[in-house]
Amino acid sequence: MSNKTIILKPEEWTIQTSAEFPNEVMYLADALKVKVATTPSLNKVIKLVKGKPIFKNTKSAESDEAYELKIDGISTEIQITATTGNGIFNGIQTLLSMADNIQGSGPIVLNSVTIKDRPRFKYRGVMLDVARNFHPKETVLKLLDLMAMYKLNKFHFHLSDDEGWRLEIPDIPELAQVRRI
């Protein structure tokens, strides 16, 4: 392996705690099976940092979901920088998608890289209609995991149908009546 590659063995790496992003720290620690440390380490550390990623040569609007992911093979450090938890979470999803052996038993190999990313659209969502087409809980949870992986941010969960009939038909007056509880 070159100095542009990181070998992430869970027992050798730590995630530095972050007062700003405690939920994101725990999520990443669980996903990578890496321990969380309260004291900063000099190397083999993953840091979640509150800061503003700077994008050059762009006219698009600022986004609270923007992030910067730096994987440095020389200093053996991974850093995700964002202003909000949403941005940190998006950076985590990018990091996890780059990991070649996330479900395996061996070490995870990551190439050195700097990624600056932000969503193009503010609303990125999925609708699931379980009122008309039932899905079990496991399917819904799998869909939520896939939404996170693809950085979708809105979930429209259509649970019930209480459709009103807006046309009055004289022979069937019940169709236009207001439903009673």
Residue pairs with C-beta under 8 A, 6 or more apart in sequence:
1 7
1 109
2 73
3 73
3 74
3 112
4 73
4 111
4 112
5 73
5 109
5 110
5 111
5 112
6 71
6 72
6 73
6 76
6 78
6 109
6 110
6 111
6 112
7 107
7 108
7 109
8 32
8 34
8 99
8 107
8 108
8 109
8 110
9 107
9 108
10 32
10 33
10 34
10 35
12 44
13 32
13 34
13 44
13 45
13 46
14 34
14 35
14 36
14 37
14 41
14 44
14 45
14 46
15 25
15 28
15 29
15 32
15 34
15 35
15 36
15 37
15 45
15 46
15 47
15 48
16 36
16 37
16 40
16 41
16 45
16 46
16 47
16 48
17 25
17 36
17 37
17 38
18 24
18 25
18 47
18 48
18 49
18 50
20 48
20 50
20 85
21 48
21 50
21 85
21 88
23 85
24 48
24 85
24 88
24 89
24 92
25 36
25 48
26 36
27 89
27 92
28 34
28 46
28 48
28 92
28 95
29 35
29 36
31 92
31 96
31 102
32 46
32 96
32 99
32 102
32 108
34 46
37 45
43 75
43 76
43 77
44 76
44 77
45 76
45 77
45 78
46 77
46 78
46 79
46 80
47 77
47 78
47 79
47 80
48 79
48 80
48 88
48 91
49 79
49 80
49 81
49 82
50 81
50 82
50 83
51 81
51 82
51 83
52 81
52 83
53 66
53 67
53 68
53 81
53 82
53 87
53 116
53 118
54 116
55 66
55 116
55 118
60 118
60 120
63 87
63 118
63 119
63 122
64 83
64 84
64 86
64 87
65 82
65 84
65 86
65 87
65 90
65 118
65 119
65 151
65 153
66 82
66 83
66 87
66 116
66 117
66 118
66 119
67 80
67 81
67 82
67 87
67 88
67 90
67 91
67 94
67 116
67 117
67 118
68 79
68 80
68 81
68 82
68 91
68 114
68 115
68 116
68 117
69 78
69 79
69 80
69 91
69 94
69 95
69 113
69 114
69 115
69 117
70 77
70 78
70 79
70 80
70 81
70 113
70 114
70 115
71 78
71 95
71 98
71 110
71 111
71 112
71 113
71 114
72 78
72 79
72 112
73 111
73 112
74 112
78 95
78 110
80 88
80 91
80 92
80 95
81 91
82 88
82 90
82 91
86 153
87 118
89 148
90 117
90 119
90 151
91 117
93 148
93 149
93 151
94 115
94 117
95 110
96 102
96 149
97 149
98 110
98 111
98 113
99 108
99 110
100 108
100 109
100 110
101 107
101 108
101 109
102 108
119 151
119 153
123 153
123 154
124 151
124 152
124 153
124 154
125 152
125 153
125 154
125 155
125 156
126 143
126 147
126 152
126 154
126 155
126 156
127 156
127 157
127 158
128 135
128 140
128 143
128 155
128 156
128 157
128 158
129 158
130 140
130 157
130 158
130 159
131 158
131 159
131 160
131 161
132 158
132 161
140 157
144 155
147 155
162 179
164 179
165 175
165 176
166 176
167 175
167 176
168 175
168 176
169 175
169 176
